[in-house]
Amino acid sequence: MLVVLMINDVGNIPQRCISSMRRQQGIRLDERYVPYLQMAGLYHLARLNERWFRLDEPIVSAFVERWHPETHTFHMSFGECTITLQDVAYQLELPVDGRYELLGVLPLANQIQKFAVNCSWFQETFEECPEGADEETVRRYARAYIMMLLGTQLFADKSRNRIHIRWLPYVARLEDMGGYSWGSAALAWLYRCMCRVANRHVVKLAGPLQLLQSWIFWRFPGFRPAGYDTFSWPLASRWSGHNPSASEKGPRVQMWRLRIDLL
């Protein structure tokens, strides 16, 4: 049963459109961070962040309506399908195999809320690495950049403007970060976020939404926006310039719902 498609009154089909809880990484990518990002297996994610894209919320809403939390699959007229680790590797090129003082400065008490630090503090403190900085300073700035990247791109939650300090132990040893299966963790987080928004009373969707949208465009060629035929890698970068219409989202959800039914 698709909870989002439940009809309260005869002929009254809901036009719910989810809203995406996304925030762009607010720290500039410094070339000096690149070796550490490559070491952590997150360099391509950083490149994607530099190409900000907009989520087509109506088409994502139509797909989320068909998400079944019990099986973690989309139920389509032709059968079931889902996003896999192979998709994560292709769309975001994340590794899918493997396992406070670190920043050199402490945030003020009013910048911390329930084990999370305000994004604004990160941006103001680590916006630009000083010229001529020594290696340890560059590492601290790279750690802050990676924490923002994880907190805003892969594991964003509905707080939208805070970064959880759970990432500090991971950036403690940058040399070990490349051994973690970031792709597996990101996919699990996306599944969890979609399971939450499958409830028709929930309208805000968080998580790695660039993965979800890129998967839709890649796996369903008829749904791709026109004019994005140039192949690029990772695959998600191909749609970075897509700018969907922001008007009349309800009717567009119904249009996408019908197109999915006709597959």
N, C-alpha and C positions, 0 to 999 in steps of 0.2 A: 504494500500500500504506500502510495506517495503522499506523505503527510502534507506537503505543500499544495497538493492538488485537491485537497478536501473542499467540498462545496457546502457552504453554510445555507444558502438559499438556492432554489432551483434557478438555473440560468445565471447565477452570480459566480463567475469564475474569478478567483483572486488574481490580482496583478502584482503580487509582492515582488519587489526587486531588492536584492541584497545590496548593501553598501560596503565597500571595501575599506578595511582599517589598515591603511598603508601609510608609511612615512619614508621619504627618501633619506638615504644616508647623508648626513649633513657635514661630513668632514671631507675636505678635498683629498683626492688620491695623489699622494706624493710619490714620485718615481723611486724614492728611497725605500718605500714600503714594499715595492714589488717583490724583492727576494723573499721577504717574510710571508707575503701572501702566497707566493708559489710554494714555499716550504709548507704552508698550512693547507694547500690544495684549494684555496679560495680566490685565486687570481682572476679566473673567468667570471666569478660572481661579482667581483669588484668592477670588472669591465662592463658587466650588464648594468650595474648601479649607475655608472657614468652615462648610460643611455636610458634615461628615465622613460617609462612607458605608462600609458593609461589603461586601466582595466575596463573592458567592455562588460559592464555590470549586468545588462540584460541577458546576454548569451551565457554568462557564468551562472546567473540565476536559474535559467532554464535547465542547465546541466545539473546544478545542485538539487533541483527538484527530483531528479532521478537517482540521487545518491542513497543507497541503503546502508545504514550504519551496521546492520547485522552481518553483512558480507563484504563491506568496503568496496562495493562495485556500483557502477552506474547501470541501471536497468533500462535497456533500450528495446525497441520493437524487434530488433534482430538478435537480441541476446544480451549478455552482460559484458562489460568492459571496465577497465580500471587503469590508473596510472601505475606504472611499474618502476623498479629500480633502473631498468634500461632507459626508460623515459627520462628519469632524473639525470642520468649520465649524459644523454643526448641533448636535453633541453638546457641544462645548466652547467654541464661538465663538472659535476661534483664527484669526489671520490666516493665509491659505494662499497669499498672493502676496508677492513682494519678495525682501530681503537682511539688587596688595596695598595699595598706598597709597590705593587708591580707597575703602577702608573706614575709613581713618583710624586703624587699629590693626592690629598684626600678631599672629597667634596664636603661642603658645609652641611650641617645637619638639616637645614631647610631644603637641601637639594636631594634628600633621600626620603623615599616613601616605601615602606614595606619591602626592604631588600632590593629596591630598584632606584637608580639614579636618573635624574631628569636628563633628557637628551640635550636640552639647551646647555647644561653644564659641560657635557662632552664636547659640544660644538664650540663653545666659547674657549674652553681650555686647550683643546687639541685641534683647533681649526687649521693651523698651519705650522708645520715643523720649522724651527728656526734654521736659518742659513748657517752652515758650518757646525751643525750639531754633531756631538760625538755619537759613537755607535750605540751606547746605552740609551741616550735620549731618543734616537731614531726608533729603537726597539720599543720604548714606552709609547711613543706616538703610534707606532704600528699596532701595538696591542689595543690601544683605544680605538683605532680605525677598525680593527677586526671585531671588537666587541660591538661597535655600532653596526657593522655589516651583519653580524649574526642576529642582533636584536631588532633590526629594522627590515631585513630582507628575507632571511630564512625562518626565523622563529618569532616574528612579530605577533604581539597579542593585542587585545583590545585597549590596553592602556595608551597605545599609540605614541606616547611622548616620554616613555621611560625605558631604560635599559637595565635588565636584571643583573645583579652581581654574580649570578650563577656561572657566568662565562669567565670570571677571573681565573679559576683553577685551570681552565683550558688554555688560556693565553700565557700562563706562567712559564711554560716551556714551548716556545714557538716551534722548536725543532720536532716536537712530538705531534703537532697538530695535523700534519699530513697523514698520520696513521689512523685518524678517526674516520668513520664512515659518515661523513656529513650528509651524503645523499640519503642514506637510510633514515637518519634522524629527521631530515626535512620532509621526507615522504610521510613518515609517521605523524609528524605535526600537522601536515596538510590534511591527512585522513581525520585526525581528531577535530580539527577546525570545521571540516565539512560535516562531521557527525553532529557537532553542536548546532550548526546553522540549518540542519535538516528539520529541526523543530520550527514549525511555521511561525512561532512567536518570536523567533530570533531573526534579526535582519542584518546584523553586522558580521562580516566574514574577515578573519585575519589569516595569517600564514603566508607561505611562499606562493603568492597568487600569480606571479609571473610564470611559475611552473604550470599551474592549472590552465591559464589562458593559452600558453604556448602549446601545451598538449592538445587542447581542443583544436587549434588551428592546424597543427601538424597531422593529427590523426583523422580529422574530418576536413578534407581539402575543400569541400563545397562551402564551408563556413569561413574560409580565410578572407581577410580584407583584400580588396583589389590593389594591385600595384606593389606588392611585396614578394616579387618572384626571385629576387637575388638571393642565392644560397649563402648563408653565413654560419659561423660557428662560435659559440654554441648556438643551437637552433633558436633559443629564445631571443637572441639578439636580432633575429630577422624581423621581428614585429615591433621593435622598440619605437619606431616612429608612428605607430598606429594611434590615431586620435579619434575614438568613437564619439558619436553624438551624445550629448548629455541631456537631451530633451525627450519627453514622452517615453520614459522608461517602461511604464506599465504596458502599453500597447506593443512595445518591442519585445518584452518578455513573452507575450502571447504569440508574437510572430515566430520567435525562436522555438517556442514550445511546439508549434505546429510543424516547423521544419524538421525538428527532431522526430516527431511522430511519423513523418513521411519518409524517413530514411529507409 
